[in-house]
Amino acid sequence: MLKFYYSGAPNPTKVALMLEETGLPYEPIPVDTRRGDQHKPDFMAVNPNAKVPAIVDGDATVFDSSACLLYLAEKTGKFLPAKTDKGRGELLSWMFFVSSGVGPYSGQSVHFRVYAPEKIEYAINRYAYEAQRHFGIINERLGNNKYMLGDTYTVVDMNIWGWARLIPNILGEKGWEKFPNLKRMVDEISARPAAAKAVALKDRHKFKTEMDDEAKNAMFKHLTVKVA
Ligand SMILES: N[C@@H](CCC(=O)N[C@@H](CS)C(=O)NCC(=O)O)C(=O)O
């Protein structure tokens, strides 16, 4: 059976949504990143980047959330746009837009707002600005389209949902004010039974919640390694 390496964080949760939407049978394998499971040799043989999500499906190993989403979409033939050059161009563009923009800027925005030991105004503003700019582009597109690729719900929307459902954590409590179209789509996806199952997956395992020294040492290795 397909193995799904996960935690309750945004990138694994969007892949959990896709697994639930497709109905593919899968075995969820918890990787407790606050206990350092991501650095264990068994998991690093699956993802040398030591991050979740990852999938092992027979002899195929896939890591990085956008790669997992595309893999599952191509495997099942589901949640993809029309098989045209136009559809494929849009699919790839928006998937890479999420993985190179939305994900990293949102993650760094949370990091500098919440976790950084010093509150550096420049860094907080830089990442919040870029996260907000990316969500603004999505919001504008959703003003003219029901979903990112038109009338059909696809992996692009799931990819966005994983991060956008956490906009108050990324941009602060007024974060939703500028994005009514995006909120409409996120609320619609969150109301789907598959989304409820994806969000509940983390409750099947007792993941560590404290951000203590063990967790910081596992997730923020730069705290003890000076590079610059
Ligand atoms: N580009 C990767 C990023 C994966 C990632 O950052 N995963 C986080 C959870 S959302 C993680 O595993 N963090 C643990 C760590 O950094 O040690 C993706 O899209 O999957």
The ligand as an ORCA input file, in Angstrom:
! r2SCAN-3c Opt
* xyz 0 1
  N       9.295     22.324     -0.337
  C       8.819     21.355      0.623
  C       8.875     21.937      2.003
  C       8.572     20.886      3.054
  C       8.583     21.460      4.460
  O       9.116     22.553      4.705
  N       7.999     20.698      5.377
  C       7.933     21.106      6.753
  C       6.515     20.927      7.256
  S       5.396     22.022      6.374
  C       8.890     20.239      7.576
  O       9.019     19.061      7.334
  N       9.571     20.847      8.549
  C      10.483     20.154      9.406
  C      11.872     20.723      9.362
  O      12.094     21.718      8.636
  O      12.755     20.189     10.039
  C       7.392     20.902      0.254
  O       6.678     21.648     -0.435
  O       7.017     19.799      0.628
*
